[in-house]
Amino acid sequence: MANFVHRKNTDDGPRYRVWNTVVDRYETPPLTRGEVIEYLDNPNAAERVARADENGTSSKLGDARDPDGPWDTETCEVCGGFHHAFVERAHGQCARCGEAEFDRPHGPPCVVGA
């Protein structure tokens, strides 16, 4: 499976998501370090997460991501936009992405044929 681990700093500590390069979207919600290692379930999982700690991504190609920036953009197969349900967290931010409730991604998913 072609995927990368991305790291983001949050108020609750670092969180990790697995980005699937085949479908260009995250295949996991934000996870703790232990949860993402368990999810990857392979001998080099800890090494990949260590690279994500250092570079913001587990890529071996010299890439880097800003761990204080937003998660990468996921796109809806129907409209090309990005949306998900808002999950309440302190300070009016979404527990899934850390963005404010009024941020554009928080909306119902599109329905094929609608």
C-alpha positions as CSV (number, residue, x, y, z in Angstrom):
1,M,0.0,0.0,0.0
2,A,1.4,3.4,-0.9
3,N,0.9,5.7,2.1
4,F,2.7,8.3,4.2
5,V,2.3,9.2,7.8
6,H,1.7,12.9,8.4
7,R,2.2,14.6,11.7
8,K,0.3,17.7,13.1
9,N,0.8,19.5,16.4
10,T,-2.4,20.0,18.3
11,D,-3.5,21.3,21.7
12,D,-3.7,17.6,22.7
13,G,-0.2,16.8,21.6
14,P,1.1,15.5,18.2
15,R,-1.4,13.6,16.1
16,Y,-0.7,11.4,13.0
17,R,-2.8,10.5,10.0
18,V,-2.1,8.1,7.2
19,W,-2.3,9.6,3.7
20,N,-3.1,7.1,0.9
21,T,-1.4,8.1,-2.3
22,V,-3.6,5.9,-4.4
23,V,-6.9,7.7,-3.6
24,D,-5.3,11.0,-2.5
25,R,-7.0,11.1,0.9
26,Y,-6.4,10.3,4.5
27,E,-7.3,6.7,5.5
28,T,-7.4,7.5,9.2
29,P,-8.6,10.1,11.5
30,P,-6.0,11.9,13.7
31,L,-4.3,9.2,15.9
32,T,-1.9,9.2,18.8
33,R,1.7,7.9,18.2
34,G,0.8,4.6,19.7
35,E,-2.4,4.3,17.7
36,V,-0.7,5.0,14.4
37,I,2.0,2.5,15.0
38,E,-0.6,-0.1,15.9
39,Y,-2.6,0.8,12.8
40,L,0.5,0.5,10.5
41,D,1.2,-2.9,12.1
42,N,4.5,-3.6,10.4
43,P,8.2,-3.8,11.5
44,N,9.2,-0.4,10.3
45,A,6.2,1.5,11.7
46,A,8.2,3.1,14.5
47,E,10.8,4.2,12.0
48,R,8.2,5.8,9.8
49,V,6.6,7.7,12.7
50,A,10.1,8.9,13.8
51,R,10.6,10.4,10.3
52,A,7.2,12.0,10.6
53,D,8.3,13.5,14.0
54,E,11.4,14.9,12.4
55,N,10.0,16.1,9.0
56,G,6.2,16.2,9.4
57,T,6.0,13.3,7.0
58,S,7.3,9.7,6.7
59,S,8.5,10.3,3.1
60,K,12.0,9.2,2.4
61,L,12.2,11.6,-0.6
62,G,13.4,14.6,1.5
63,D,9.9,16.0,1.7
64,A,8.8,18.0,4.7
65,R,5.5,19.2,6.0
66,D,4.8,22.0,8.5
67,P,3.4,20.2,11.6
68,D,1.8,23.5,12.7
69,G,0.0,23.8,9.3
70,P,-3.3,22.2,8.3
71,W,-3.8,18.6,7.3
72,D,-3.5,18.1,3.5
73,T,-6.7,18.7,1.5
74,E,-8.9,15.7,0.9
75,T,-11.3,15.9,-2.1
76,C,-14.9,14.8,-2.5
77,E,-15.4,12.4,-5.4
78,V,-18.6,14.2,-6.4
79,C,-17.8,18.0,-6.1
80,G,-14.0,18.0,-5.8
81,G,-14.4,19.9,-2.4
82,F,-13.5,18.7,1.1
83,H,-16.0,18.2,3.9
84,H,-16.6,16.3,7.1
85,A,-18.8,16.5,10.2
86,F,-17.8,19.0,12.8
87,V,-16.8,17.2,16.1
88,E,-16.9,19.7,19.0
89,R,-13.7,20.4,20.9
90,A,-12.8,23.2,23.3
91,H,-12.4,26.7,21.8
92,G,-15.0,26.0,19.1
93,Q,-12.5,23.9,17.1
94,C,-13.1,20.6,15.3
95,A,-11.6,17.6,17.1
96,R,-10.9,16.0,13.7
97,C,-9.1,18.8,11.9
98,G,-8.6,21.5,14.5
99,E,-10.3,24.2,12.4
100,A,-13.1,26.5,13.5
101,E,-16.7,25.4,13.2
102,F,-17.4,27.9,10.4
103,D,-14.5,26.6,8.3
104,R,-15.7,25.6,4.8
105,P,-14.8,21.8,5.1
106,H,-17.5,21.3,7.7
107,G,-20.5,20.3,5.6
108,P,-22.5,17.3,4.7
109,P,-20.9,15.0,2.1
110,C,-22.2,15.2,-1.5
111,V,-24.4,12.4,-2.8
112,V,-23.8,10.8,-6.2
113,G,-26.7,11.7,-8.5
114,A,-27.9,14.6,-6.3
